[in-house]
């Protein structure tokens, strides 16, 4: 994605979904896989959006806008970022997740983008929502909540599940930060657009679209969140509570993060090519 060089501060003290780096890289992968026609339409929507939010003036960074809203105290859309799919190893009668969740938000965003009656700014805004929430749906701890004797009301997607790690104090934050995968693949607290491109290309090289076969073209967000749920249940929560993460766990987590980042990028491009093509 050739654009004017922009330096983006990614060392926020607040950890949100995939962190800023993850959203940047996912958007880069997606942008590279858009058709020329759809890329032109996306660029026009970004231009429309930047007239109201000048800071968000290219597709590379626009996926981080919903988290920017939360940082500025706009919390009306908070429950659009996740889906509380409950599970437990020792209790029953688990609650069902609310109907308004990340899957609902993705589908609503698609409706606005395809509606002939949507005004240009609404379409631009829901493009920002869509890009962000597609990424969120691939973050395992945004798709699962543990219920147990220790967490009878749920662990808030791992936010209450403590770990000992130099980058994060709880499981949710650890996965939000990409299990250290993103940090290991940058060299300072700021990342240039060139740096984002390099990381995106590394991921695409390691896991090309063909690696995932038909999974890369699965555009059903319900399937994505079920995949993420199973990763959380069968792997992420295998970390011992309030203990140091093992090296084996950290290595495997980084592999999962890289794969999920690639899938999110390919699937985001697939949706945009389908609904804007």
Secondary structure, 3 states (H helix, E strand, C coil): CCCCCCEEECCCCCCCCCHHHHHHHHHHHHHHCCCHHHHHHHHHHHHHHHCCCCCCCCHHHHCCHHHHHHHCCCCCCHHHCCCCCEEECCCCCCCCCCCCCHHHHHHHHHHHHHCCCCCHHHHHHHHHHHHHHHHHCCCHHHCCEEECCCCCCCCCCCCCCECECCCCCEHHHHHHCHHHHHHHCCCCCEEEHHHHHHHHHHHHHHCCHHHHHHHHHCCCHHHHHHHHHHHHHHCHHHCCCCCECCHHHHHHHHHHHHHHHHHHHHHHHHHHHHHHC
